[in-house]
Amino acid sequence: MEETKKHTKRSNYHHGDLKTQLIEATRVLVEQKGPDHFSVSEACRVAGVSTAAPYKHFKDKNEMLQEVAVAGMQRQREQMLEEVSVHPRGTLPRIVALGRVYIRFAQKEPGVFRLMFGLSEDHDEHATLSEMGEGTYTAVQQEVAWCRGSEAIEEQDTQRAFLLWSFVHGLSFLLIDGKLAHMNLDFDLEEVLNDVAERVIGPKA
């Protein structure tokens, strides 16, 4: 009887659902244990499938982790676009919104955030990860260009986008690593983001 229940549970998965289920199980374990301590067998246990199931969709453990990173990048990008959409194009509130989303995502999904930036093998060779990262960074450069009233991205936009990204990226890791808490540093995130945006972009945007 017990074996029948197990078989029924596993047979209810369609191929597409199985892949989604395994990616979600991997994401959960990455958040709980970090990407370096994730195992395929644990993902199968969380998803409620056999240990052979993942290999219908993934070559190995790294491919499962890469799928989680891709999904994370997609969620972060969608959240950024949603957050900036309520503000007029070419304004500082849009720049602040980008930083807010970036940091919020890191705090909400620290395991996935770390994974997105290469804590597993071969990320630099993964075309989709690279394209998504470049696409998000280009979107930031475009926001900067709009702030100076231009559709074309120029060198100054690239430089300013780099300064903005460097700041929020570094602050994200300081926050999720608990470094600021240990130093008893108290600050208002919105004030800091506005201050940085004004310093990098200028107060007139």
Buried (B, 14 or more C-beta within 10 A) or exposed (E): EEEEEEEEEBEEBEEEEBBBBBBBBBBBBBBEEBBEEBEBEBBBEBBBBEEEBBEEBBEEBBBBBBBBBBBBBEBBBEBBBEBBEEBEEBBBBBBBBBBBBBBBBBEBBBBBBBBBBBBBBEBEEBEEBEEBBEEBBEBBBBBBBBBBEBEEBEEEBBEBBBBBBEBBBEBBBBBBEEEEEEEEEEEEBEEBBBEBBBEBBEEEB
